[in-house]
Amino acid sequence: MIKDTKIAKRYARALFDIASEDQSYNDWLDKLKLISDIGEDENFAQVLNSTKISLSKKMNVIDEVFKSQLNTLQLNFLKLLTKNESFSIIQDIHKQFLDQVEKLNNIIRVSVTSPYKISHDLKDQISNLVNEISGSESVIEERIDSELIGGVVIRLGDTVIDGSIKNKVKQLRRELV
């Protein structure tokens, strides 16, 4: 798993460098998302990941599915992934590439987990606070976790602010024991 993440980062970095040449970040993001979405189809992924199907047949499948949607460089990238038996990490490559583009554009992802859907006002308050603290534009990703009794858990990269009642109960239990 860690090895796959490192490989995905290398691929994403190489694609980022290629996209830097002509500022085609958004096009690459769109195409990586397309490939990633199609790659989630179990049958398609099985074909490209199969050791029983010849490489030439896999290349023909890629041409049939993507030729009208990808430029030559993107098509060659997909073929290289397949040839190197790395198609299974396409979702990770897409995520790593997205992270690099967001870093370039000074965007930070904030995960807000709560037991219920949070209000737009609370989202705006969190977003404004993160923007003020980090100097970056924030994108709020909301998650609902019914195991939380109340409160919210906010994640900014590696930083976690756990204001959930579930966490407060855990802390209280540790103090009492």
N, C-alpha and C positions, 0 to 999 in steps of 0.2 A: 504494500500500500504506500509506504513512504517512498519507495523507489519509483512507483508510478507517478506520485506527486512531483518528484524531482524531474522526471522525464517530461511530464506535462508542462512544467515551468520552462524547461529548455525549449520545447516546441513553441510555447506561447511567446517566449522572448524572441525567438527567431522570427516569428510572424509579426511581432510588434516592430522589430527592426525593418522588416520588409515594408510594413504599412507606413513606417516613418518616412520612407523615401518619397512617397506621393501623398502623404496625409490621408490614406484610405482606411483609417481606423474603423469608421462606421460600416463601410462595406465589408471589411473582414469580420466585424462583430456580427453583422446580419448573416453572412455566409456560414460562419462557425455555428451560429444558433440554428440555422437550417440543417446543417450536417448533424449537429448534436440531436436535434429533434427527430430527424429521420433515423439516426442511430439508436434511438430509444425503441424503435420497432424491433421486437425480438427476432423476427425472421430475417430482417435485413442484417442485423448485427451478427447473427449466427453465420450467415453467408460469408461476411467479411472476416470473421474471426475463425472460421473453420480451417482446419489443417487438411481436410479431405478434398477441398475444392482448390483447383489449380489457380495460381496467381493470374494467369491470363484470363480465366473466367471471371475472377473478381474484378479485374480491370474493365472488362466488358460490362459488368453490372454497374460499376461506378460511372462509366461513360453513359450508359442508358439512363440511369437515374438522375445524374447531375449535369450532363454536358450543356444543357440549355440554361442552367441556373448558375453555373460557376464559370469564372474566367479560367484561362489556361493555367495560371499560377496556382489558383485555388484547387483546381482539379488535380494538378501534379502533387500538391501538398497532400490531398486526400489519398492519392495513389501511393505516395511515400509512406504515409501512416499505415496503410494496408500492407504494403510490402514489408515494412518493419514489424508487422504484427502488433501495432500499437493503436489500432482503431478503437479498442475498448476504452481508451482514456480520452476520447474526444470531448466528453462533457467536462472533464478536468481541464483540458486545454482551453476550452471556451471560457470557463470560469477564471482561469489564470490570465487569459488575454483581457477579459473584461476588467479584472482587478488592475491591470497595468494601464488600461485606457482611463479608468476612473482616477487613478493616481495622477496621470498626466493632466486630467481636467479638474484636479483638486476636488474630487467628490469622495465622500466617505459614506459607507453603508452603515446604517444603524438598525439593529434588530431589536424590536420591542415586543416582548412576550407578556401576555396578560391572560387572565381567565375569561375575558370578554373582549368584544370589539371596542377599541378605544375611540374616543370622540375626536373629531377633526381639530378641536381646540387643543386637546392634549398632544396630538401629533405635532401641531404647529409649535407649541411650547417646547417640546423636546427638540424639534428641528432647529428652532431659533437658538436654544441653549447650546446645542452641538455646534451650530454655525459660529456662534460667538466664541466658544471655547477653542475650537479647532481651526477656525479661519477657513474652513472648507465648506462646500455646499453639501448638505446631508440628504440622503435618500433613506426614507423610513420604510423598513420591511416589517410588517405586522404579523405576529404569530399568536395563535390562541392555544393555550395549554390549560385544559380544564382541571388539571391537578393543582394548579395554583389557586389558593383560596381567594386571594385578593392582591392588590398591588401590581407592580410591573418589574420585569427584568430587562435591563437595557444593555446591549452589547455593542461596543464600538471597537472593532478589530479584536484585540486580545483583552481589552478592558471590559469587565462585567460589573454592572451596578445592580445588585440584587435587592430590590425594595419589596420583595414579595412577602406575604404573610407566611407562606410555607417556609421560607428561609428564616424568618424571625422565630417561628416555632422550633426549628432545628437548633438555632442558636440558644434559645431558652432551655431546651432539653439538654444541650451540652453543659450549660452553666449549672443546671440542677443536679446533674449526675456526678 
